[in-house]
Amino acid sequence: MKQNPPPRVTATEAARAFLAEIRQDHPHILIHQSGGCCDGSSPMCYPAAEFRIGDSDVKLGEIDGVCIYISGPQFEAWRHTQLVLDVVPGRGGMFSLDNGRERRFLARARAFSAEEVAALDGEAP
């Protein structure tokens, strides 16, 4: 029996609540898993109309209607892990909508099992 592929991105209840809070001020947002540079490798939250998705960016999925993206090269490095969006105390990235809210998004990762990888890749482990 073929297993359904697991979601490539999930979120904690705290992250879902934080997304809902941000959406009260900015109804249409997206998350982009940063690949580094100025704000490290934090998930960055942007107004959807103000962030240009690149040709190599990969959509991991959606959390409560919020699209979650990652750069293509970073996806290749993380393709065998599930991104878990979470929230921790601290300051968000300079350009991220979580900045100034005394909490910030954090990406955690869970390695997929061999069966999950097979379901994602469409081939036997």
C-alpha positions, 0 to 999 in steps of 0.5 A, a space after each residue: 500500500 502506497 503511503 501518502 507523503 508527509 507534509 514538508 512543513 508543519 507548525 507548533 500551536 505557538 507558531 500558528 497563534 503568532 501567524 494569526 497575530 501578525 495577520 491581524 496587522 498584515 492579512 496577506 503574509 508569507 514565510 521564507 526560510 532564510 538561507 543566511 546573510 544579514 539575519 542568519 537562517 531564521 524564517 522571515 515573515 513578509 507581506 506577500 505583495 512585497 516579497 518576490 519569490 525567486 525562480 529557484 524558490 520551493 514552496 514547502 506548503 502552507 500553514 493556515 493559508 500562509 505559504 512557506 518557501 525555501 530557497 532551492 539550494 537550501 531545499 536540496 540540503 534539507 529535502 530529507 527533513 520536515 521544517 517545523 515552524 516554531 516561536 521563541 522569545 527574542 527579536 525577529 529579523 530586521 526586515 521580518 514582520 515578527 521584529 518588535 514583537 519580543 518573539 521570533 520564528 524559529 525553524 526546527 527540523 525533523 528527519 523523515 523516515 525512510 518510508 516518508 522519503 520514499 513517499 516523497 520521492 515516489 520510489 522505494 527506500 
